[in-house]
Amino acid sequence: MPAILPKPWQNAGMREAYGKTLVKLGAENPNVVVLDADLSGSTQTKMFGKAYPERFFNMGIAEQNMTGVAAGFAVSGKIPFMSTFAVFATGRNYDQVRQSIAYPENNVKIVATHSGVSVGPDGATHQALEDVALMRGLPYMTVIAPADAVETEKAILAVAKMHGPVYVRLTRSPSPVIFGPDYDFKIGKGVFLREGKDVSIVSTGTMTVPAVQAAEILASQGIDAAVLHMPTIKPIDVDALLKASETRKIVTVEEHSVINGLGSAVAENLAYYNPTRQMRIGTEDRFGESGSAEELYDKYGLTAPKIAERIKVFMKH
Amino acid sequence: MPHAPELILSLERIAAKIRIDVIKMIAKAGTGHPGGSLSATDVMTALYFHHMRHDPKNPKWEERDRFVLSKGHVCPALYSAMAESGYFPVSELMTLRQLGTRLQGHPAMQYLPGLEITTGSLGQGLSAGLGMALAARVGKKEWRVYCMMGDGENDEGQIWEAAMAAGHFKTDNLTAILDRNSLQIDGCTENVMCLDPIADKWRAFGWNVIEIDGHSMEAIMDALDLATTVKGKPTIIIAKTVKGKGVSFMENNAEWHGKAPNKEQTEIALKELEAQAAKLGVEVSKED
């Protein structure tokens, strides 16, 4: 089991980690090119643009074209990373991702920032809660949601090495860093962050930290919860899920709609391999709204105390 | 530089053969898009049999010029040009659109070596072509990119995103060809969604525009040569063409956008095309 760093956890931004990692990749591999759609200051691809201006392409506010251009780079032997906010990286250009990237299995890395409700004040238009649903429905697409800045770096390095289309889902706000430098990230592998015999919490992305904290709250109340962090939503780690299902109760937690995200992926697999009672925590079948990230997490039940509360109720039934 | 009459004639002969292939393929499949395939044939012939640097025996040759068929539905003409130039056996053309074929209903690069990108959903090819052109710049390569679009396809917003970007990046190694047959599925392009003044639109986006008769092999060859010499901006060749070119009942008739001829219609079409081919001195085989 990977050791989680001792508390207090320091905050760091996934976006900054992404920007720095791109610069590192740019130095290692002259085939890495980066595209952005007028949000390079937000996505932090500007770091790469500054270091390697001849390999950085600001495509303007034109995501459909950016997606096709990325495909053109990929078929020419380049390794394109394309970035913008998650709503625009998966929704605005869905058909382009489907036709020009996924279907021909082109080696494009879609790295989106600003997923989930933690985008905050911008409101529902900018809060992607269906992006995992869109991307995981595409054949050949790998879908990854790192939990913190360290895992972001490791995930970006890993996807640069694999061949094929990938969607990496990052968030806007800095978040606690729980993984140390020795953490071993592998595409397609879940990691148990905590053992437990009463219930297993399966989490991804930004919800892994509150999942761990919820397990701590539950422990203080006599409920022994395991935590399985699932950074790769597709392909999902079925072996890890089978082990988690030994508790006979599963709770999935994600900053995404409960429809067609991690919760659905877990349910689809366990329904076949080992039917297990499951509760899905995420945003319900609704759009987000304006507010601070903290307010929205609280309102939608995505804080550690609220997650723990719901699990307690689930344990009684 | 004027092209030798012998060269022009040899290309016209190949185009005549491709048109016959197109009708045979679509008739065999019982499904497909003859109208646009026939309008695009002459430009594709010029590209595959003279203008482009490519090696059918080594489709992944890195220095090759790239061809993108953005109007993917007219792939029968492309498949024929590829087969006739040696990418795969001509006999394979008759597998078009059938289960297990490499000749998918719309071009799929993952099935058939020599296809540069997968197309079919309209409006996407020019972006991919731009990516290839920019990749040449990044890699300091000399290859050129040719992208054929339909005119109806210019309804798509993504085309204009790509047009703006290519103008912005001044990709003079990118040549687009607009197969301006003035018909789309629901009728005349100007009635469905007005495109004119189409040349002005492309100019306004920073492109060099050349307007030609898209069935004059000489004009096509001259335009392709000229585009190569233009620096600092991409070129679009607006090739005025006839949808269904060469088959009397298909010409300028939107009904033949996406319909296979029946047995009788196929016989008439082939008779007409074979007569045209014979006139150019092509020996037409009577197989299949």
Contacts between the chains, C-beta under 8 A, distances in Angstrom:
chain1	res1	chain2	res2	distance
A	33	B	135	7.7
A	33	B	138	6.2
A	54	B	138	6.6
A	55	B	138	5.8
A	57	B	134	6.6
A	57	B	169	7.7
A	59	B	165	6.1
A	60	B	161	7.8
A	60	B	164	7.2
A	60	B	165	6.9
A	60	B	168	7.6
A	62	B	161	3.9
A	62	B	164	7.3
A	62	B	165	6.8
A	64	B	123	7.9
A	64	B	124	7.9
A	64	B	127	7.2
A	64	B	157	7.1
A	64	B	158	4.3
A	64	B	161	5.9
A	65	B	127	4.6
A	65	B	130	7.5
A	65	B	158	5.7
A	65	B	161	3.5
A	65	B	162	4.8
A	65	B	165	5.6
A	66	B	127	7.9
A	67	B	127	7.2
A	68	B	124	5.1
A	68	B	125	7.7
A	68	B	126	7.5
A	68	B	127	2.5
A	68	B	128	4.9
A	68	B	130	7.5
A	68	B	131	6.6
A	68	B	158	6.9
A	68	B	162	6.9
A	69	B	127	5.1
A	69	B	128	7.2
A	69	B	130	5.2
A	69	B	131	3.9
A	69	B	134	6.8
A	69	B	162	7.6
A	69	B	165	7.1
A	70	B	131	6.4
A	71	B	117	6.4
A	71	B	127	7.5
A	71	B	128	5.0
A	71	B	131	6.1
A	72	B	117	6.9
A	72	B	127	6.7
A	72	B	128	4.0
A	72	B	129	6.3
A	72	B	130	6.1
A	72	B	131	1.9
A	72	B	132	4.4
A	72	B	133	7.6
A	72	B	134	7.3
A	72	B	135	6.6
A	73	B	131	4.5
A	73	B	132	7.7
A	73	B	134	6.9
A	73	B	135	5.1
A	74	B	131	7.6
A	75	B	109	7.0
A	75	B	116	6.1
A	75	B	117	5.6
A	75	B	128	7.2
A	75	B	131	7.7
A	75	B	132	6.8
A	76	B	66	8.0
A	76	B	131	6.9
A	76	B	132	5.1
A	76	B	135	3.4
A	76	B	136	7.2
A	76	B	139	7.4
A	77	B	62	7.7
A	77	B	135	7.2
A	77	B	139	7.6
A	78	B	135	5.3
A	78	B	138	6.7
A	78	B	139	7.8
A	80	B	131	7.7
A	95	B	121	5.6
A	95	B	124	7.9
A	96	B	124	6.0
A	96	B	127	7.5
A	96	B	158	7.2
A	98	B	121	7.8
A	99	B	118	6.6
A	99	B	119	7.5
A	99	B	120	6.7
A	99	B	121	4.3
A	99	B	124	5.9
A	100	B	117	6.9
A	100	B	118	6.8
A	100	B	124	5.4
A	100	B	127	7.4
A	100	B	128	6.0
A	103	B	108	7.2
A	103	B	110	7.6
A	103	B	118	5.7
A	104	B	108	6.8
A	104	B	109	5.0
A	104	B	110	5.0
A	104	B	117	7.0
A	104	B	118	4.0
A	105	B	110	6.1
